[in-house]
Amino acid sequence: MDLEQLQSFAFPVLLVVIFYFLLYRPQKKQQKKRQTMLEAVKVGSRVITVGGIYGEIMAINEERVRLRIADNVEIEVSRSAIGSSITQEKNEAANAK
């Protein structure tokens, strides 16, 4: 194998490695963090949905979450619709201080 063949083989391999570290790995890390957050929410947690609705979890099961968004107003959303947990963020901020 001469140098030219080696270079032509190394370039695609180098591209795959770059894409792995710039795209795939950070995305997997973010997915894992989101999954951990979804598993940690419980009744009483304050959350924001991906649609921007703030609420408190009143009931939760494998697929759905019931949120209280105002007095005597509850909605049911998909568990995957939870964008972030305000309760967890406050706890993390308090622990960081």
N, CA, C and O atoms as a GROMACS GRO file, in nm:
protein
  388
    1MET      N    1   0.085  -0.118   0.000
    1MET     CA    2   0.000   0.000   0.000
    1MET      C    3   0.090   0.124   0.000
    1MET      O    4   0.176   0.140   0.087
    2ASP      N    5   0.068   0.210  -0.097
    2ASP     CA    6   0.152   0.329  -0.101
    2ASP      C    7   0.087   0.443  -0.025
    2ASP      O    8  -0.025   0.431   0.024
    3LEU      N    9   0.157   0.554  -0.017
    3LEU     CA   10   0.114   0.669   0.063
    3LEU      C   11  -0.018   0.728   0.013
    3LEU      O   12  -0.101   0.771   0.094
    4GLU      N   13  -0.038   0.732  -0.116
    4GLU     CA   14  -0.160   0.790  -0.173
    4GLU      C   15  -0.284   0.708  -0.135
    4GLU      O   16  -0.388   0.765  -0.103
    5GLN      N   17  -0.272   0.578  -0.139
    5GLN     CA   18  -0.384   0.492  -0.099
    5GLN      C   19  -0.414   0.508   0.049
    5GLN      O   20  -0.530   0.509   0.090
    6LEU      N   21  -0.311   0.519   0.128
    6LEU     CA   22  -0.328   0.537   0.272
    6LEU      C   23  -0.398   0.668   0.302
    6LEU      O   24  -0.486   0.673   0.389
    7GLN      N   25  -0.361   0.774   0.233
    7GLN     CA   26  -0.425   0.904   0.253
    7GLN      C   27  -0.572   0.900   0.209
    7GLN      O   28  -0.658   0.958   0.276
    8SER      N   29  -0.600   0.834   0.100
    8SER     CA   30  -0.739   0.827   0.053
    8SER      C   31  -0.826   0.744   0.148
    8SER      O   32  -0.946   0.765   0.156
    9PHE      N   33  -0.766   0.652   0.220
    9PHE     CA   34  -0.839   0.574   0.318
    9PHE      C   35  -0.853   0.649   0.450
    9PHE      O   36  -0.955   0.637   0.518
   10ALA      N   37  -0.751   0.724   0.487
   10ALA     CA   38  -0.750   0.793   0.616
   10ALA      C   39  -0.850   0.909   0.620
   10ALA      O   40  -0.906   0.937   0.726
   11PHE      N   41  -0.872   0.976   0.510
   11PHE     CA   42  -0.962   1.092   0.509
   11PHE      C   43  -1.105   1.056   0.550
   11PHE      O   44  -1.161   1.123   0.638
   12PRO      N   45  -1.168   0.954   0.489
   12PRO     CA   46  -1.304   0.919   0.535
   12PRO      C   47  -1.308   0.874   0.682
   12PRO      O   48  -1.404   0.903   0.753
   13VAL      N   49  -1.206   0.804   0.725
   13VAL     CA   50  -1.201   0.760   0.864
   13VAL      C   51  -1.193   0.882   0.956
   13VAL      O   52  -1.259   0.887   1.059
   14LEU      N   53  -1.112   0.978   0.919
   14LEU     CA   54  -1.098   1.102   0.996
   14LEU      C   55  -1.231   1.177   1.002
   14LEU      O   56  -1.267   1.230   1.107
   15LEU      N   57  -1.304   1.181   0.891
   15LEU     CA   58  -1.435   1.247   0.889
   15LEU      C   59  -1.533   1.179   0.984
   15LEU      O   60  -1.608   1.246   1.055
   16VAL      N   61  -1.533   1.047   0.985
   16VAL     CA   62  -1.622   0.973   1.074
   16VAL      C   63  -1.589   1.004   1.220
   16VAL      O   64  -1.680   1.024   1.300
   17VAL      N   65  -1.463   1.010   1.253
   17VAL     CA   66  -1.421   1.040   1.390
   17VAL      C   67  -1.463   1.182   1.429
   17VAL      O   68  -1.511   1.204   1.540
   18ILE      N   69  -1.446   1.277   1.338
   18ILE     CA   70  -1.486   1.415   1.366
   18ILE      C   71  -1.636   1.425   1.386
   18ILE      O   72  -1.682   1.490   1.481
   19PHE      N   73  -1.715   1.362   1.299
   19PHE     CA   74  -1.860   1.365   1.315
   19PHE      C   75  -1.904   1.300   1.446
   19PHE      O   76  -1.998   1.346   1.510
   20TYR      N   77  -1.835   1.194   1.486
   20TYR     CA   78  -1.869   1.128   1.611
   20TYR      C   79  -1.853   1.225   1.728
   20TYR      O   80  -1.943   1.238   1.811
   21PHE      N   81  -1.739   1.293   1.735
   21PHE     CA   82  -1.713   1.381   1.849
   21PHE      C   83  -1.788   1.512   1.842
   21PHE      O   84  -1.814   1.572   1.947
   22LEU      N   85  -1.825   1.560   1.724
   22LEU     CA   86  -1.895   1.688   1.713
   22LEU      C   87  -2.047   1.675   1.713
   22LEU      O   88  -2.116   1.767   1.755
   23LEU      N   89  -2.098   1.563   1.666
   23LEU     CA   90  -2.244   1.550   1.654
   23LEU      C   91  -2.303   1.438   1.738
   23LEU      O   92  -2.388   1.462   1.823
   24TYR      N   93  -2.259   1.317   1.715
   24TYR     CA   94  -2.323   1.201   1.776
   24TYR      C   95  -2.305   1.197   1.928
   24TYR      O   96  -2.402   1.179   2.001
   25ARG      N   97  -2.183   1.212   1.974
   25ARG     CA   98  -2.155   1.202   2.117
   25ARG      C   99  -2.229   1.308   2.201
   25ARG      O  100  -2.290   1.272   2.301
   26PRO      N  101  -2.224   1.437   2.162
   26PRO     CA  102  -2.299   1.536   2.240
   26PRO      C  103  -2.450   1.511   2.239
   26PRO      O  104  -2.518   1.534   2.339
   27GLN      N  105  -2.501   1.464   2.126
   27GLN     CA  106  -2.645   1.436   2.118
   27GLN      C  107  -2.683   1.321   2.212
   27GLN      O  108  -2.785   1.329   2.281
   28LYS      N  109  -2.603   1.216   2.216
   28LYS     CA  110  -2.631   1.105   2.307
   28LYS      C  111  -2.624   1.150   2.453
   28LYS      O  112  -2.704   1.107   2.536
   29LYS      N  113  -2.527   1.238   2.484
   29LYS     CA  114  -2.512   1.289   2.619
   29LYS      C  115  -2.636   1.369   2.659
   29LYS      O  116  -2.686   1.357   2.771
   30GLN      N  117  -2.685   1.451   2.566
   30GLN     CA  118  -2.804   1.532   2.591
   30GLN      C  119  -2.928   1.444   2.609
   30GLN      O  120  -3.010   1.470   2.696
   31GLN      N  121  -2.940   1.340   2.527
   31GLN     CA  122  -3.053   1.247   2.540
   31GLN      C  123  -3.050   1.176   2.675
   31GLN      O  124  -3.155   1.158   2.738
   32LYS      N  125  -2.933   1.138   2.720
   32LYS     CA  126  -2.921   1.070   2.848
   32LYS      C  127  -2.960   1.164   2.962
   32LYS      O  128  -3.028   1.123   3.056
   33LYS      N  129  -2.918   1.289   2.954
   33LYS     CA  130  -2.953   1.389   3.056
   33LYS      C  131  -3.104   1.412   3.060
   33LYS      O  132  -3.163   1.421   3.167
   34ARG      N  133  -3.167   1.420   2.942
   34ARG     CA  134  -3.312   1.439   2.934
   34ARG      C  135  -3.385   1.318   2.992
   34ARG      O  136  -3.482   1.333   3.066
   35GLN      N  137  -3.338   1.198   2.958
   35GLN     CA  138  -3.401   1.076   3.010
   35GLN      C  139  -3.390   1.070   3.162
   35GLN      O  140  -3.486   1.031   3.229
   36THR      N  141  -3.277   1.109   3.216
   36THR     CA  142  -3.258   1.112   3.361
   36THR      C  143  -3.354   1.211   3.425
   36THR      O  144  -3.412   1.183   3.530
   37MET      N  145  -3.372   1.328   3.361
   37MET     CA  146  -3.464   1.428   3.413
   37MET      C  147  -3.607   1.375   3.411
   37MET      O  148  -3.681   1.392   3.508
   38LEU      N  149  -3.648   1.309   3.302
   38LEU     CA  150  -3.784   1.256   3.294
   38LEU      C  151  -3.809   1.146   3.397
   38LEU      O  152  -3.919   1.135   3.450
   39GLU      N  153  -3.708   1.067   3.425
   39GLU     CA  154  -3.723   0.962   3.526
   39GLU      C  155  -3.728   1.019   3.667
   39GLU      O  156  -3.786   0.958   3.757
   40ALA      N  157  -3.667   1.136   3.688
   40ALA     CA  158  -3.658   1.194   3.822
   40ALA      C  159  -3.781   1.277   3.861
   40ALA      O  160  -3.803   1.302   3.980
   41VAL      N  161  -3.860   1.321   3.764
   41VAL     CA  162  -3.977   1.401   3.800
   41VAL      C  163  -4.077   1.315   3.876
   41VAL      O  164  -4.092   1.196   3.849
   42LYS      N  165  -4.146   1.378   3.971
   42LYS     CA  166  -4.243   1.305   4.051
   42LYS      C  167  -4.359   1.399   4.084
   42LYS      O  168  -4.355   1.518   4.050
   43VAL      N  169  -4.459   1.347   4.148
   43VAL     CA  170  -4.574   1.427   4.187
   43VAL      C  171  -4.525   1.542   4.276
   43VAL      O  172  -4.450   1.521   4.372
   44GLY      N  173  -4.568   1.661   4.243
   44GLY     CA  174  -4.528   1.779   4.318
   44GLY      C  175  -4.418   1.860   4.249
   44GLY      O  176  -4.394   1.975   4.285
   45SER      N  177  -4.352   1.800   4.150
   45SER     CA  178  -4.246   1.872   4.078
   45SER      C  179  -4.306   1.980   3.990
   45SER      O  180  -4.413   1.962   3.931
   46ARG      N  181  -4.237   2.092   3.981
   46ARG     CA  182  -4.276   2.200   3.890
   46ARG      C  183  -4.200   2.179   3.760
   46ARG      O  184  -4.079   2.159   3.761
   47VAL      N  185  -4.273   2.185   3.647
   47VAL     CA  186  -4.212   2.158   3.517
   47VAL      C  187  -4.257   2.260   3.414
   47VAL      O  188  -4.353   2.334   3.435
   48ILE      N  189  -4.185   2.262   3.302
   48ILE     CA  190  -4.224   2.340   3.186
   48ILE      C  191  -4.237   2.240   3.070
   48ILE      O  192  -4.147   2.159   3.049
   49THR      N  193  -4.346   2.246   2.996
   49THR     CA  194  -4.363   2.158   2.882
   49THR      C  195  -4.286   2.216   2.763
   49THR      O  196  -4.243   2.331   2.766
   50VAL      N  197  -4.268   2.134   2.660
   50VAL     CA  198  -4.199   2.182   2.540
   50VAL      C  199  -4.278   2.292   2.471
   50VAL      O  200  -4.223   2.368   2.392
   51GLY      N  201  -4.406   2.302   2.501
   51GLY     CA  202  -4.491   2.408   2.447
   51GLY      C  203  -4.487   2.536   2.530
   51GLY      O  204  -4.549   2.636   2.492
   52GLY      N  205  -4.415   2.533   2.642
   52GLY     CA  206  -4.399   2.652   2.724
   52GLY      C  207  -4.501   2.667   2.836
   52GLY      O  208  -4.514   2.775   2.893
   53ILE      N  209  -4.574   2.561   2.867
   53ILE     CA  210  -4.674   2.567   2.974
   53ILE      C  211  -4.608   2.528   3.106
   53ILE      O  212  -4.544   2.424   3.117
   54TYR      N  213  -4.624   2.614   3.205
   54TYR     CA  214  -4.572   2.589   3.339
   54TYR      C  215  -4.678   2.516   3.419
   54TYR      O  216  -4.796   2.549   3.410
   55GLY      N  217  -4.638   2.417   3.498
   55GLY     CA  218  -4.735   2.347   3.579
   55GLY      C  219  -4.670   2.263   3.687
   55GLY      O  220  -4.548   2.246   3.691
   56GLU      N  221  -4.756   2.210   3.773
   56GLU     CA  222  -4.712   2.121   3.881
   56GLU      C  223  -4.770   1.984   3.854
   56GLU      O  224  -4.888   1.972   3.823
   57ILE      N  225  -4.688   1.882   3.866
   57ILE     CA  226  -4.733   1.746   3.839
   57ILE      C  227  -4.826   1.700   3.951
   57ILE      O  228  -4.790   1.702   4.069
   58MET      N  229  -4.945   1.658   3.911
   58MET     CA  230  -5.044   1.608   4.006
   58MET      C  231  -5.054   1.456   4.003
   58MET      O  232  -5.082   1.392   4.105
   59ALA      N  233  -5.030   1.397   3.885
   59ALA     CA  234  -5.033   1.251   3.870
   59ALA      C  235  -4.940   1.216   3.755
   59ALA      O  236  -4.919   1.294   3.662
   60ILE      N  237  -4.884   1.096   3.764
   60ILE     CA  238  -4.787   1.055   3.662
   60ILE      C  239  -4.796   0.905   3.642
   60ILE      O  240  -4.812   0.829   3.738
   61ASN      N  241  -4.785   0.861   3.516
   61ASN     CA  242  -4.772   0.719   3.486
   61ASN      C  243  -4.671   0.703   3.374
   61ASN      O  244  -4.600   0.798   3.341
   62GLU      N  245  -4.662   0.586   3.314
   62GLU     CA  246  -4.559   0.559   3.213
   62GLU      C  247  -4.570   0.650   3.091
   62GLU      O  248  -4.468   0.692   3.035
   63GLU      N  249  -4.692   0.682   3.049
   63GLU     CA  250  -4.711   0.756   2.925
   63GLU      C  251  -4.756   0.901   2.944
   63GLU      O  252  -4.723   0.986   2.862
   64ARG      N  253  -4.831   0.928   3.050
   64ARG     CA  254  -4.894   1.059   3.064
   64ARG      C  255  -4.864   1.124   3.198
   64ARG      O  256  -4.829   1.058   3.297
   65VAL      N  257  -4.880   1.256   3.197
   65VAL     CA  258  -4.862   1.336   3.319
   65VAL      C  259  -4.979   1.431   3.328
   65VAL      O  260  -5.018   1.493   3.229
   66ARG      N  261  -5.037   1.443   3.448
   66ARG     CA  262  -5.143   1.541   3.469
   66ARG      C  263  -5.080   1.661   3.539
   66ARG      O  264  -5.021   1.648   3.646
   67LEU      N  265  -5.095   1.778   3.475
   67LEU     CA  266  -5.037   1.901   3.528
   67LEU      C  267  -5.145   1.995   3.576
   67LEU      O  268  -5.248   2.012   3.510
   68ARG      N  269  -5.122   2.058   3.692
   68ARG     CA  270  -5.210   2.166   3.737
   68ARG      C  271  -5.144   2.295   3.689
   68ARG      O  272  -5.033   2.329   3.730
   69ILE      N  273  -5.214   2.366   3.601
   69ILE     CA  274  -5.157   2.489   3.544
   69ILE      C  275  -5.219   2.614   3.605
   69ILE      O  276  -5.166   2.724   3.588
   70ALA      N  277  -5.330   2.599   3.677
   70ALA     CA  278  -5.394   2.709   3.749
   70ALA      C  279  -5.489   2.646   3.851
   70ALA      O  280  -5.509   2.524   3.850
   71ASP      N  281  -5.546   2.726   3.939
   71ASP     CA  282  -5.642   2.673   4.036
   71ASP      C  283  -5.757   2.607   3.962
   71ASP      O  284  -5.818   2.667   3.874
   72ASN      N  285  -5.786   2.483   3.997
   72ASN     CA  286  -5.894   2.405   3.938
   72ASN      C  287  -5.880   2.384   3.788
   72ASN      O  288  -5.979   2.358   3.720
   73VAL      N  289  -5.758   2.393   3.734
   73VAL     CA  290  -5.734   2.367   3.592
   73VAL      C  291  -5.620   2.266   3.580
   73VAL      O  292  -5.506   2.295   3.616
   74GLU      N  293  -5.654   2.148   3.530
   74GLU     CA  294  -5.554   2.044   3.509
   74GLU      C  295  -5.558   2.000   3.363
   74GLU      O  296  -5.665   1.992   3.303
   75ILE      N  297  -5.440   1.972   3.309
   75ILE     CA  298  -5.432   1.920   3.173
   75ILE      C  299  -5.352   1.791   3.176
   75ILE      O  300  -5.271   1.768   3.266
   76GLU      N  301  -5.375   1.708   3.077
   76GLU     CA  302  -5.300   1.584   3.067
   76GLU      C  303  -5.213   1.592   2.942
   76GLU      O  304  -5.261   1.621   2.833
   77VAL      N  305  -5.084   1.567   2.960
   77VAL     CA  306  -4.989   1.573   2.848
   77VAL      C  307  -4.907   1.445   2.844
   77VAL      O  308  -4.900   1.370   2.942
   78SER      N  309  -4.846   1.422   2.732
   78SER     CA  310  -4.754   1.311   2.718
   78SER      C  311  -4.633   1.334   2.807
   78SER      O  312  -4.589   1.448   2.824
   79ARG      N  313  -4.580   1.229   2.863
   79ARG     CA  314  -4.462   1.241   2.950
   79ARG      C  315  -4.344   1.302   2.874
   79ARG      O  316  -4.265   1.377   2.931
   80SER      N  317  -4.334   1.270   2.745
   80SER     CA  318  -4.225   1.324   2.665
   80SER      C  319  -4.243   1.472   2.635
   80SER      O  320  -4.151   1.536   2.583
   81ALA      N  321  -4.360   1.530   2.666
   81ALA     CA  322  -4.384   1.672   2.644
   81ALA      C  323  -4.321   1.759   2.753
   81ALA      O  324  -4.320   1.882   2.742
   82ILE      N  325  -4.268   1.696   2.857
   82ILE     CA  326  -4.201   1.774   2.962
   82ILE      C  327  -4.065   1.819   2.909
   82ILE      O  328  -3.981   1.736   2.874
   83GLY      N  329  -4.045   1.949   2.905
   83GLY     CA  330  -3.921   2.004   2.851
   83GLY      C  331  -3.813   2.017   2.956
   83GLY      O  332  -3.697   1.987   2.929
   84SER      N  333  -3.850   2.063   3.075
   84SER     CA  334  -3.752   2.077   3.183
   84SER      C  335  -3.823   2.078   3.317
   84SER      O  336  -3.943   2.103   3.327
   85SER      N  337  -3.745   2.051   3.419
   85SER     CA  338  -3.798   2.047   3.555
   85SER      C  339  -3.746   2.168   3.632
   85SER      O  340  -3.626   2.179   3.656
   86ILE      N  341  -3.834   2.257   3.670
   86ILE     CA  342  -3.796   2.375   3.747
   86ILE      C  343  -3.744   2.333   3.884
   86ILE      O  344  -3.648   2.390   3.936
   87THR      N  345  -3.807   2.234   3.943
   87THR     CA  346  -3.768   2.185   4.075
   87THR      C  347  -3.624   2.134   4.073
   87THR      O  348  -3.545   2.168   4.161
   88GLN      N  349  -3.589   2.054   3.973
   88GLN     CA  350  -3.453   2.001   3.963
   88GLN      C  351  -3.352   2.113   3.939
   88GLN      O  352  -3.244   2.113   3.998
   89GLU      N  353  -3.387   2.209   3.853
   89GLU     CA  354  -3.296   2.319   3.826
   89GLU      C  355  -3.268   2.403   3.950
   89GLU      O  356  -3.155   2.446   3.972
   90LYS      N  357  -3.372   2.426   4.030
   90LYS     CA  358  -3.352   2.500   4.155
   90LYS      C  359  -3.263   2.422   4.250
   90LYS      O  360  -3.176   2.480   4.315
   91ASN      N  361  -3.285   2.291   4.260
   91ASN     CA  362  -3.203   2.208   4.348
   91ASN      C  363  -3.057   2.207   4.302
   91ASN      O  364  -2.966   2.215   4.385
   92GLU      N  365  -3.036   2.196   4.172
   92GLU     CA  366  -2.899   2.196   4.119
   92GLU      C  367  -2.832   2.330   4.144
   92GLU      O  368  -2.713   2.334   4.176
   93ALA      N  369  -2.905   2.439   4.129
   93ALA     CA  370  -2.849   2.572   4.151
   93ALA      C  371  -2.814   2.590   4.298
   93ALA      O  372  -2.710   2.648   4.331
   94ALA      N  373  -2.900   2.540   4.388
   94ALA     CA  374  -2.874   2.552   4.531
   94ALA      C  375  -2.754   2.469   4.571
   94ALA      O  376  -2.675   2.512   4.656
   95ASN      N  377  -2.738   2.352   4.512
   95ASN     CA  378  -2.624   2.265   4.543
   95ASN      C  379  -2.494   2.320   4.487
   95ASN      O  380  -2.387   2.293   4.542
   96ALA      N  381  -2.502   2.398   4.380
   96ALA     CA  382  -2.381   2.453   4.319
   96ALA      C  383  -2.323   2.568   4.402
   96ALA      O  384  -2.205   2.599   4.390
   97LYS      N  385  -2.404   2.630   4.484
   97LYS     CA  386  -2.356   2.744   4.564
   97LYS      C  387  -2.274   2.702   4.682
   97LYS      O  388  -2.227   2.787   4.758
   0.00000   0.00000   0.00000
